Amino acid sequence: MRILLITAPAGDRLSTHWSKLLNDAFLALQQQHAEHEWIIAPGSPLPGMFSFVQRNRQVRAIRQQHPSVVLYASPGNMLRIKDIPVVTFISNEPDKRSLKKLAAAGIITDSPSLKDHLLRALHVPSQQVQLVSLVNDALPPMDQHQKLLVHERLTTGKEYFFYGGHIGSDGIWERVLQGFSGFKKWQQSGLQLVLGGQIQPSYQVIFQEKLDAYRYKHEVICASHLSGADKEQLAAAAFACLQPGHSFDDRMQILHAFRSSVPVIGEKHRLTEELAADAMLYADWTKGSLLSQQIIALYKDENLYNQLVEKGSRIAEERTWRQSLHQLHNSLMVLSKNL
């Protein structure tokens, strides 16, 4: 069997973690299951692969690989190819337009409740939607000494809250600033705020204007220019992570924090509750004042802080890379036979 992975094109922010995880998984499965051919094709070099006006070229490029099944790392690409099973990853509830395209696809998701929703909405056989519990183990856990070294290198030795979500016109990052303001007014500590998310290119000027006007701008570090490895280290060494959990990348950041013994304040949502249960502190992210209440609660209650660290670490330990690889392999075998 020839299994073709088409990785996400450069700059596909929504597929960052998923594409890397799949790439790493394919390399590992190649060693474990040599009876199959595991082919990795970068999205951008394939002629016309992600150009929707050149579908014939897309299909030809794929057919030249003679795959038994195709797996896309970019959730937005739902190209169908006659006689070749195509599998896509779904991490959030799709809209009605996308549901129509998905009816003929094989689907992999990391969420049990999302799997149930897709089966009901698409009216497809249960084997057409497969569950793979993914894990984020990009970096080994840090000890306290290693975290202090990150502080010295990237935040002038100070502790900080870390926000790794998207920075754009949706305003979520501004509510993070408002929540941080509420905390600063309550406690004039030395804790800083690190903004580690990607800034929407068209929003760059507005972002800088808003940040320049912010009362506590000197307590905010913008780390959007740093490498992915540096951002991962910043998240792992934080006092706490502020991560709403809307996207798959958000949930990967939450798992990374859990694995690094860092508590998380997120948003109450079906997918985040399913992932974290009571291992995360939930806040209403529609108002900065409500977010600041939870930031203050986490800061002043050492028992709460330690309980969240312990529960988060337990969840991270339960998700193993070996388990994920086994589930992914079985899912691809089932889908290739049933599509």
C-alpha positions as CSV (number, residue, x, y, z in Angstrom):
1,M,0.0,0.0,0.0
2,R,1.3,3.5,-0.9
3,I,0.2,6.2,1.5
4,L,0.7,9.8,0.3
5,L,0.9,12.6,2.8
6,I,0.6,16.1,1.3
7,T,2.0,18.5,3.9
8,A,0.6,22.0,4.4
9,P,2.1,24.7,2.3
10,A,4.4,27.3,3.9
11,G,2.5,30.0,5.7
12,D,-0.6,27.9,6.4
13,R,-0.9,29.0,10.0
14,L,-4.0,26.9,10.8
15,S,-2.2,23.7,9.9
16,T,1.1,24.3,11.6
17,H,1.0,21.7,14.3
18,W,-1.1,19.2,12.4
19,S,1.3,19.2,9.4
20,K,4.4,18.7,11.6
21,L,2.7,16.0,13.7
22,L,1.8,14.1,10.5
23,N,5.2,14.5,9.0
24,D,6.8,13.1,12.2
25,A,4.2,10.4,12.4
26,F,4.9,9.3,8.8
27,L,8.6,9.0,9.5
28,A,7.9,6.9,12.6
29,L,5.4,4.7,10.8
30,Q,7.8,4.2,7.9
31,Q,10.1,2.4,10.4
32,Q,7.3,0.5,12.1
33,H,5.4,-0.7,9.1
34,A,7.8,-1.2,6.3
35,E,5.2,-3.3,4.4
36,H,3.6,0.0,3.3
37,E,5.2,2.9,1.4
38,W,5.0,6.1,3.2
39,I,5.4,9.0,0.8
40,I,5.7,12.6,2.0
41,A,5.0,15.3,-0.7
42,P,5.5,19.0,0.4
43,G,2.4,20.9,-0.6
44,S,4.1,23.8,-2.4
45,P,6.4,21.9,-4.8
46,L,3.7,19.8,-6.3
47,P,2.5,21.7,-9.4
48,G,-0.7,23.5,-8.8
49,M,-1.4,21.4,-5.7
50,F,-3.1,24.2,-3.8
51,S,-4.4,26.3,-6.7
52,F,-8.1,25.6,-7.0
53,V,-8.1,26.9,-10.6
54,Q,-5.8,24.1,-11.7
55,R,-7.5,21.0,-10.5
56,N,-6.4,18.9,-13.5
57,R,-2.8,19.6,-12.6
58,Q,-3.5,18.8,-9.0
59,V,-5.0,15.4,-9.9
60,R,-2.2,14.6,-12.3
61,A,0.5,15.4,-9.7
62,I,-1.2,13.1,-7.3
63,R,-1.8,10.3,-9.7
64,Q,1.8,10.2,-10.7
65,Q,2.6,9.1,-7.2
66,H,0.2,6.1,-7.6
67,P,-1.1,6.3,-4.1
68,S,-3.5,3.9,-2.4
69,V,-4.7,6.7,-0.1
70,V,-4.0,10.4,0.1
71,L,-3.9,12.4,3.4
72,Y,-4.0,16.2,3.4
73,A,-2.3,18.1,6.2
74,S,-4.2,21.2,5.2
75,P,-7.8,21.0,6.4
76,G,-9.0,23.6,3.9
77,N,-8.1,21.5,0.8
78,M,-10.9,19.0,0.1
79,L,-10.1,17.9,-3.4
80,R,-11.8,14.7,-4.5
81,I,-10.1,12.2,-6.9
82,K,-12.0,9.4,-8.6
83,D,-10.8,5.9,-7.5
84,I,-8.3,7.3,-4.9
85,P,-9.4,7.6,-1.3
86,V,-8.7,11.1,0.0
87,V,-8.6,11.7,3.8
88,T,-8.7,15.1,5.5
89,F,-8.3,16.2,9.1
90,I,-11.1,18.1,10.8
91,S,-10.4,19.8,14.1
92,N,-13.3,22.2,14.5
93,E,-17.0,22.0,13.6
94,P,-17.3,22.7,9.8
95,D,-19.8,25.0,8.2
96,K,-22.7,23.7,6.0
97,R,-20.8,24.4,2.8
98,S,-17.8,22.3,4.0
99,L,-20.0,19.5,5.2
100,K,-21.2,18.9,1.6
101,K,-17.6,18.5,0.4
102,L,-16.8,16.2,3.3
103,A,-19.6,13.7,2.6
104,A,-17.3,11.8,0.1
105,A,-14.2,12.1,2.2
106,G,-12.5,10.0,4.8
107,I,-12.1,12.0,8.0
108,I,-9.7,11.9,10.9
109,T,-10.4,14.0,14.0
110,D,-8.9,14.3,17.5
111,S,-12.3,14.9,19.2
112,P,-14.8,12.2,20.2
113,S,-17.7,14.7,20.3
114,L,-16.7,16.1,16.9
115,K,-16.6,12.6,15.5
116,D,-20.2,12.0,16.8
117,H,-21.3,15.4,15.3
118,L,-19.8,14.6,11.9
119,L,-21.4,11.1,11.8
120,R,-24.8,12.6,12.5
121,A,-24.4,15.5,10.1
122,L,-23.0,13.6,7.2
123,H,-25.1,10.4,7.6
124,V,-22.1,8.2,6.7
125,P,-20.9,4.8,8.0
126,S,-19.0,5.0,11.3
127,Q,-15.8,3.8,9.8
128,Q,-15.6,6.9,7.6
129,V,-14.8,9.1,10.6
130,Q,-11.7,8.0,12.5
131,L,-10.4,9.2,15.9
132,V,-6.8,9.8,16.5
133,S,-5.8,11.3,19.9
134,L,-2.9,13.5,19.1
135,V,0.0,14.5,21.4
136,N,2.3,17.5,21.5
137,D,5.8,16.4,22.6
138,A,7.8,18.9,20.5
139,L,10.2,19.6,23.5
140,P,11.1,17.5,26.5
141,P,9.8,18.9,29.8
142,M,11.9,21.6,31.4
143,D,13.2,21.6,35.0
144,Q,13.2,24.8,37.1
145,H,16.8,25.6,36.2
146,Q,16.1,25.3,32.5
147,K,13.1,27.6,32.9
148,L,15.2,30.2,34.7
149,L,17.6,30.1,31.8
150,V,14.8,30.9,29.4
151,H,13.7,33.8,31.6
152,E,17.2,35.2,31.5
153,R,17.6,34.8,27.8
154,L,14.2,36.0,26.6
155,T,12.4,38.0,29.4
156,T,15.2,39.8,31.3
157,G,14.8,37.2,34.1
158,K,11.2,38.0,34.9
159,E,8.2,35.6,35.2
160,Y,5.3,36.1,32.8
161,F,2.0,35.0,31.4
162,F,2.2,33.6,27.9
163,Y,-0.4,34.1,25.2
164,G,0.2,32.0,22.1
165,G,-3.0,32.6,20.2
166,H,-3.6,34.5,16.9
167,I,-3.2,38.3,17.0
168,G,-5.7,39.9,14.6
169,S,-8.9,41.8,14.2
170,D,-11.0,39.3,16.2
171,G,-10.0,41.2,19.3
172,I,-9.1,38.2,21.5
173,W,-5.6,39.4,22.1
174,E,-7.0,42.8,23.2
175,R,-9.0,41.0,25.9
176,V,-5.8,39.4,27.0
177,L,-4.4,42.9,27.5
178,Q,-7.5,44.0,29.4
179,G,-7.2,40.9,31.6
180,F,-3.6,41.6,32.2
181,S,-4.5,45.3,33.1
182,G,-6.9,44.1,35.7
183,F,-4.2,41.9,37.2
184,K,-1.7,44.7,37.3
185,K,-4.2,47.1,39.0
186,W,-4.8,44.4,41.7
187,Q,-1.1,43.4,42.1
188,Q,1.8,45.5,41.0
189,S,4.0,42.5,40.7
190,G,6.9,42.1,38.3
191,L,5.1,39.6,36.1
192,Q,5.1,40.4,32.4
193,L,2.9,39.4,29.5
194,V,4.5,37.7,26.5
195,L,2.5,37.7,23.2
196,G,3.8,34.7,21.3
197,G,1.1,34.4,18.6
198,Q,1.5,35.2,14.9
199,I,0.3,38.7,13.9
200,Q,-2.1,38.9,11.0
201,P,0.0,40.6,8.3
202,S,-2.7,43.2,7.4
203,Y,-3.2,43.9,11.1
204,Q,0.5,44.7,11.9
205,V,0.1,48.5,11.9
206,I,-3.1,48.5,14.0
207,F,-1.5,46.0,16.4
208,Q,1.5,48.3,17.0
209,E,-0.7,51.4,17.4
210,K,-2.9,49.6,20.0
211,L,0.2,48.2,21.8
212,D,1.9,51.7,21.9
213,A,-1.3,53.1,23.5
214,Y,-1.5,50.4,26.1
215,R,-1.0,51.6,29.7
216,Y,1.3,48.7,30.6
217,K,3.1,48.4,27.3
218,H,6.5,48.3,29.0
219,E,5.4,45.1,30.8
220,V,4.5,43.4,27.4
221,I,6.9,41.5,25.3
222,C,6.0,40.8,21.7
223,A,7.6,37.5,20.6
224,S,5.9,37.0,17.3
225,H,9.3,37.4,15.5
226,L,10.9,34.6,17.4
227,S,11.4,31.1,16.0
228,G,8.9,28.3,16.7
229,A,11.4,26.6,19.1
230,D,11.9,29.8,21.1
231,K,8.1,30.2,21.4
232,E,7.7,26.6,22.5
233,Q,10.4,27.3,25.2
234,L,8.6,30.5,26.3
235,A,5.3,28.6,26.7
236,A,7.0,25.8,28.6
237,A,8.7,28.3,31.0
238,A,5.7,30.5,31.7
239,F,4.1,31.2,35.0
240,A,0.8,30.4,33.3
241,C,-0.5,30.2,29.7
242,L,-3.6,32.1,28.4
243,Q,-5.0,30.0,25.6
244,P,-8.6,30.1,24.6
245,G,-8.6,26.7,22.8
246,H,-10.6,27.7,19.7
247,S,-8.3,26.1,17.2
248,F,-6.4,22.9,16.9
249,D,-3.1,24.8,17.3
250,D,-4.6,26.3,20.5
251,R,-5.2,22.8,21.9
252,M,-1.7,21.7,20.9
253,Q,-0.4,24.7,23.0
254,I,-2.6,23.6,25.9
255,L,-1.1,20.0,25.8
256,H,2.4,21.5,25.5
257,A,1.7,23.6,28.7
258,F,0.3,20.6,30.5
259,R,3.4,18.6,29.6
260,S,5.6,21.4,30.9
261,S,3.8,21.7,34.3
262,V,2.4,25.1,33.4
263,P,-1.3,25.8,34.3
264,V,-3.7,27.1,31.7
265,I,-6.5,29.6,31.6
266,G,-8.8,28.8,28.6
267,E,-12.3,29.3,27.4
268,K,-15.2,27.0,28.3
269,H,-16.0,25.2,25.1
270,R,-17.0,21.6,24.2
271,L,-13.6,20.9,22.7
272,T,-11.5,22.4,25.5
273,E,-13.6,20.7,28.2
274,E,-13.2,17.4,26.4
275,L,-9.4,17.8,26.3
276,A,-8.8,19.3,29.8
277,A,-11.8,18.5,32.0
278,D,-11.0,20.1,35.4
279,A,-7.3,20.4,34.6
280,M,-7.7,23.9,33.3
281,L,-9.1,27.2,34.7
282,Y,-12.0,28.4,32.5
283,A,-12.7,32.1,31.8
284,D,-15.3,34.0,29.8
285,W,-13.1,35.6,27.1
286,T,-15.8,38.0,25.9
287,K,-14.8,40.5,28.6
288,G,-11.3,41.3,29.8
289,S,-12.6,41.9,33.4
290,L,-13.8,38.3,33.6
291,L,-10.4,37.0,32.3
292,S,-8.6,39.1,34.9
293,Q,-10.6,37.5,37.7
294,Q,-9.3,34.1,36.8
295,I,-5.7,35.4,36.4
296,I,-5.9,36.9,39.9
297,A,-7.4,33.7,41.3
298,L,-4.6,31.6,39.8
299,Y,-1.9,34.0,41.1
300,K,-3.2,34.3,44.7
301,D,-4.2,30.6,45.3
302,E,-1.1,28.4,45.4
303,N,-3.2,25.3,46.1
304,L,-5.3,25.9,43.0
305,Y,-2.1,26.5,41.0
306,N,-0.5,23.2,42.1
307,Q,-3.7,21.2,41.6
308,L,-4.0,22.4,38.0
309,V,-0.3,21.6,37.3
310,E,-0.8,18.1,38.7
311,K,-4.0,17.4,36.8
312,G,-2.6,18.8,33.5
313,S,0.6,16.7,33.9
314,R,-1.5,13.6,34.3
315,I,-3.5,14.3,31.1
316,A,-0.2,14.9,29.2
317,E,1.2,11.6,30.5
318,E,-1.9,9.7,29.3
319,R,-1.4,10.8,25.7
320,T,1.5,8.9,24.3
321,W,3.1,9.2,20.9
322,R,3.0,5.4,20.5
323,Q,-0.7,5.4,21.1
324,S,-1.2,8.1,18.5
325,L,0.9,6.3,15.9
326,H,-1.1,3.1,16.4
327,Q,-4.4,5.0,16.0
328,L,-3.3,6.8,12.9
329,H,-2.0,3.6,11.2
330,N,-5.2,1.7,12.0
331,S,-7.3,4.7,10.8
332,L,-5.6,4.9,7.5
333,M,-5.9,1.1,7.0
334,V,-9.7,1.3,7.7
335,L,-10.3,4.3,5.5
336,S,-8.3,3.0,2.6
337,K,-10.5,-0.2,2.6
338,N,-13.9,1.5,3.1
339,L,-13.8,4.6,0.9
